[in-house]
Amino acid sequence: MTRPLRIAVLECDTPIPPVQAKFGGYGDIFEGLLKKGLEASSSTAEIEVSKWHVVENPIYPDPNKCDALLLTGSSMVVFSSTSGRG
């Protein structure tokens, strides 16, 4: 038996309230998508997803304990007119 693929989801923002109410946070959304994709592939592989909301709590996973990092979301503040990009 092989060990599961360990994926750490770094949540870099929070979805808007209606999306969060329906689907959860970005970690929940991507965990669901990854698991559905795995099921659709008929693979016997397994995944283990950990979620890290790094905006509210800037603690990060040990990269030696992860097989993949997935970064999600991005604060709209980055694209505001004060950033020079607006």
N, C-alpha and C positions, 0 to 999 in steps of 0.2 A: 504494500500500500504506500502510495506517495503522499507527501504532506501537501496541504492546500497552498495555493498561491496566495501570498500575504500582500494585500494591497492597502496602503495607507492613503486615505482621502483627506487632503488638507483643505478644509473649508475656509476660503479667503473672503467670504461675504455671507450674507443671509438673504435668501429669496424674499421677494415682496410678500406681504402678509397673505394675500389670497393663494399664492403658490405654496407657501409654507403650510397653510392650514390644510390644503388638499394633499400635498405630497411629502411634507416634512422639509428638513434642511437639505442642502446640496449633498451632504454625505448620504442621506437616505435615498435621494433621487438617483445618484450614481450607483449606489449599491444595488438598487432595484434594476437599473438598466444593465449592469454587469451580470447579474444573476439571470436575467431574462435572456441575454445574449448567450450565456453559457448553456442554458437549457435548450435554446433553439439550435445550438451547434451539435447537439447530441453527444457532447464530450463527457467523459467520465471525470474530468478535472473538477476540482473544488476550489473555491476561493474563500478567503477569510478577510473581511473588510474591517478596518479600524477607522474611526472618524476623529478628526482633530480640528476643532474650530479655532484656528490660529489667530483670528481677529480678537475674539473675546478672551482667549487664554493662550498666549504665545508660547505654548509648549509643543515641541515637535517630536515625532517618533524617532527612535534609533534607526538610522538607515541600514544598519547591519541586521535588523530584524524585519526588514521589508524586502519584498521582491519587486515592488513597483510603488511609485508615488503618483497620485493623481491630484492636481491642483484644480480647484473649482472656484467659480464665481470671481468677481472682481468689483470692488467698490466703485460706484459711479463717481465718487469724488475725484478719482484719477482723471476723469474726462470732463471735469467742470471747466468753465471758462477761465478760472483762475490758474489753471495749469498751463495755459498758453496754447492749448490744443482746441479750445472751444470756439 
